[in-house]
């Protein structure tokens, strides 16, 4: 698929994930913004032509210009996009991507993040990739509890997770804005865990995506940024000793007057 074949209604978004109608964006393999080649034209693996019930799903293989690795994108494609006969009176959604493999965002945390925390974060990312909102939120709540224990192993933290987070904030271990993020994650995690409670509203996919971003920033601020600063400082050359200032020679005025070298003498 070339540039001229893209519909005018498909805007370019380099911050989004790539797909067949916008082959540019963040690569799930190298985590960098790149352009992509469409290696294979869309191939249908769920054919609804006989029943005329709506869109088929197609699989597209893309290859990153940067790392040269491939990825698979599953897209929901209305029959009219595939050139098949379809019911013109029916309303079908526009073509759009629904799934990427490898899972975007998994395995991208800095090495400074403890393994058990990174593993749970990757689990939440994979849950999101299959649109399992409740499972993703539960994984993020578990991740938050692990972070609390890791950040304050010597503090005797008791009570609810909310009380523990408040204690971390009081001890200066958690920035107030991060504490607010964590409180939001805790509340939605409880809602998912107690879905049988009629007063609790289970999280939807938009909630899970927003919380995933907040969790990512939490890990970045608590682990990754301090570690990167430490590595950057260690990579700097040793500080050179200060260069001494040149000494200024000072002469007594009387010695010049004696030799008649001063003006007016």
N, C-alpha and C positions, 0 to 999 in steps of 0.2 A: 504494500500500500504506500503510495507516494503522497507528497504534500498536497498536490492538487486534488486528490481524491477525498480529502477531508471535508465533511459538510461545513458550510459557513457557520452553522449554529453550534459547532463544537469549539469552544474557546480553549486556548492554550493555557495550562496552569502548571508551571514548573514545580510547584510545591505539592502537587497531588501525585498519586501513583499512576504509572503509565498504563495505557490500554490501546486497543487497535485504532481508535479514532483520535487519540491524543498520545502518540508514542514518544512522550517526554515526561520527565518527572523524576522522583526519587527512586533509585534502584534498590529493591529489597536485598540484593546480594552485597553491594559495596556501600549502601547507604549514602550515595552521592547523587546529586542532580545530574541527569544525563539525557541524551537522546537515545532512541532505540530503533533497531531494525525490526520490521514485522517479518519473522522468519517463515511462518506458515499463515496462509489465509484461514479465516475462521472455519472450523470444522464442527458440525453439529453432532452432539452425542446424545441429545434428548429431542427426538423429532416428534413434533406435535401436528404434523401436516394432516395426517389421516383424520384426526379428531377436530382439527381447526379450533383448538381451545385457547390459543394464545401463543406467547413467545416460546421459542426453543432456546436452549443454552448452548453456547459455542465455546470452544477452547482455542485460544490464540497463543502462539509462542513468540516472545519478543527476545531480543538480544541487546544488551547494554553496550553502548559505544565505548564506555570507560573500562569496565572490568571484563567485557566480552563474554560474560556469563548469561545464561538464558533464564527466563521465567515464564510461567504459564499463567494466563489470565482467563478466568471463566466469565463470560459475558452473557447477559440476558438479551436476546436479539429477537425483536418482533419479526414475524414471517416476511413482512414486506422488505425488511433489510436483507433477507436471504434470497430474495427473488422468487419466493413461492406464492402460490395462490392463497389468499386469506380473505376473511370476511371483512369487507370494507366498512360494514356498519358497526363492527365491534371496536372498542377502544382498547388499544394495546399501549403499554408504556414504551417510552423511547428506549433505544438501546443503551445499556449501561453496564459497567463492570460490577461483579458481585464477589469475586474471590481471586486472590493471588497466591501463587506458590513459587518460591519460598515465602513463608509468612512474613510480611513487612514488620519491621521493628523487633523481631526476635533475634537474640544473640548479638545485640548491638551495645550492651552496657559496657562501661569501662571495667578493666580488670580489677580496679580498686573496690568494686561492689562485691560483698561476700557472696560466695557461690550459692548458698541456700536462698538468699534474697533474689539473686539474678534468675535462678531457676523458676521461682514462683512468678516473677515478672514475665518471663517468657511463656509460662503457662497461661497467664491472663491474656497475653498477646495472641496466642493461638486460639483461645476461646473467642476472642473478638473476631478473628478471621473467619470463623464459622457462624458469627452473629449470635453466640450464646451469651447474652448480656448478663444473666444472673450468675452464671459460672465465672465470668470474667470479674465481676464485682466481688464475689467471694474470694477469689484468688488475691485480689488487690487488698482486701481487708486482712487476709492472712499475712501478706507481705508487710503491711503497716505494723502489725503486731510484732513481726520479726525485727523490724527496724527499731521499734521502741526498746526491745530487749538488747539489741546490739549497741544502741547509742548510750544506754544507761545500765550497764550490767551490775554496777555497784549500788545503785539506788534501790531502796525497798519500795517498789512501786506496787500499790494495791488498788483494789477497786476496779471500776470499769475502765475500758480502754480510753474513754473520754477523760477520766481523772488522771490516768497515766500521761496522756498527751499534755494536759494542763500542767502537770508537774515538770515535764521536760521543758515546757515554755518558761516556767518560773525559774528553772535552773540555768536558763540561757542556752540550752542545748538545741532548741527548736525555735526558729524565727516565728514571730506571731502570725505572719502571713502564711507560713507553711503549716502552722498549727490549725489555721482556719481551713486550709485545703484538706488536711488529714481528718478534721471533724466531719467534713462533707462525705469523705470516703467511708468513715465509720458508720454514719447514719444510713447510707444507702446499702452498706453491707448488711446491717441489721435488718433492713426491709426485705432484702433478698432471702435472708436466713429464716425469717418468720413470715413467709408468704401466706400462711394460713390465717394470720391475723388480719381481719377486715379493715383495720385502721392503717395498715401498712401497705404502701403502694410499691410493688416490685419495680426495679429499675428497668428502663427500656434501653434500646441500643444506643440512643443518643447520650443517655446518662453514663453508660459504660465507656463510651468513647471519650467523653469529657473527663471522667475519672482516671482513665488510662493516661491522659495527657498530664493530669495533676500528679499522678504517681511518678511519672517520668521526671518531672521537674523536682519532685521531692528527692529522688535518688541523685539527680544531678547536683543539687545544692548540698546535700549531706555527704556525699562520697566523691563524686567525679570532679567537681570544681576544686576542692581542697587537694585532691591527688594530683591533678594537672598542674596546679600552682606549685606544689612541691617538686614535681618532675622538672618544671621549667626553671625553678630556682637552682636545682641541683645541676642542670645543664649549663648554667652560666659559668664563664671563666672566673678564676679566682680574682678577687679584687686587688688591683695593683696598689702598692704603697703610694701615699701622696708624694708628689714631686715637690721638693723643697723650693721655696721661693728664692730667687737670686738675692744675695746680700748687697745692699747699697752702701758704698763707701762714703763715709762722712769725714769731712776735713774741718779743722778749726779755722775760723776766719782770720785769726791773728797770723797764721803761718803764711797766708796769701798776701796780707798787708805788708808783711816783712819783705816780700820779694817784689812788691809793687805790681802784682798781677791783677789786682781788683780795679775796676773802673774808678776813676777819680783819685787814684793814688799816684 
